[in-house]
Amino acid sequence: MQILAKILPYSQIIVSVILVTTILLQQSGAGLGGAFGGGDGESFHHTRRGFEKFLFYLSIFLGILLAVLAFLAILIKAKS
């Protein structure tokens, strides 16, 4: 249990950096006008394909993994 307590913070940092990178790599579909309710005529449904789909699913997986690691850190801290 001690080795897990030592490795856990580093794994959280690594997962969070990869998560931020995958989120930043995703293509932004809405511009500044879309944020304020305006549109540029691109209000059609967009299907993710290829690398964009991979990044989307990877970011979901990494978000869940980060939440699990945080919950595990809470359990380890409460136990000691």
C-alpha positions in Angstrom: 0.0 0.0 0.0 3.0 2.3 0.7 4.3 2.0 -2.9 0.8 2.9 -4.3 0.7 5.9 -2.0 4.0 7.1 -3.4 3.2 6.4 -7.1 -0.4 7.8 -7.0 0.4 11.6 -7.1 2.8 11.2 -10.0 0.2 9.1 -12.0 -2.4 11.8 -11.3 -0.1 14.5 -12.7 0.8 12.4 -15.8 -2.9 11.6 -16.5 -4.0 15.2 -16.0 -1.3 16.5 -18.4 -2.3 14.0 -21.1 -6.0 14.8 -20.5 -5.4 18.5 -21.0 -3.3 17.8 -24.1 -6.0 15.7 -25.7 -8.7 18.3 -24.9 -6.5 21.0 -26.5 -5.9 18.9 -29.6 -9.6 18.5 -30.3 -10.9 20.7 -33.0 -13.0 23.5 -31.8 -16.3 23.6 -33.7 -17.7 26.9 -32.3 -16.0 30.2 -32.8 -16.4 33.3 -30.7 -19.7 34.2 -32.3 -21.1 30.8 -31.3 -20.3 31.5 -27.7 -22.6 34.5 -27.7 -25.5 32.9 -29.5 -24.5 34.0 -33.0 -23.8 31.5 -35.7 -21.9 31.3 -39.0 -24.3 29.0 -40.7 -22.5 25.8 -39.6 -25.3 24.5 -37.4 -25.4 21.0 -39.0 -24.6 17.8 -37.2 -20.8 17.0 -37.1 -19.7 13.4 -37.0 -16.3 12.7 -35.5 -14.1 10.5 -37.6 -10.6 9.1 -37.4 -8.2 10.8 -35.1 -10.8 13.3 -33.8 -13.0 10.4 -32.7 -9.9 8.7 -31.0 -9.1 11.9 -29.1 -12.8 12.3 -28.0 -12.9 8.7 -26.6 -9.4 9.1 -25.1 -10.4 12.2 -23.3 -13.5 10.5 -21.8 -11.4 7.6 -20.7 -8.7 9.8 -19.2 -11.3 11.9 -17.3 -12.8 8.7 -15.8 -9.3 7.4 -15.0 -8.4 10.7 -13.3 -11.6 10.6 -11.2 -10.9 7.0 -10.1 -7.3 7.9 -9.2 -8.6 10.9 -7.1 -11.1 8.6 -5.4 -8.3 6.1 -4.7 -6.1 8.8 -3.2 -9.0 9.8 -0.9 -9.4 6.2 0.3 -5.7 5.8 0.9 -5.5 9.0 2.8 -8.5 8.1 5.0 -7.0 4.7 5.7 -3.7 6.0 7.0 
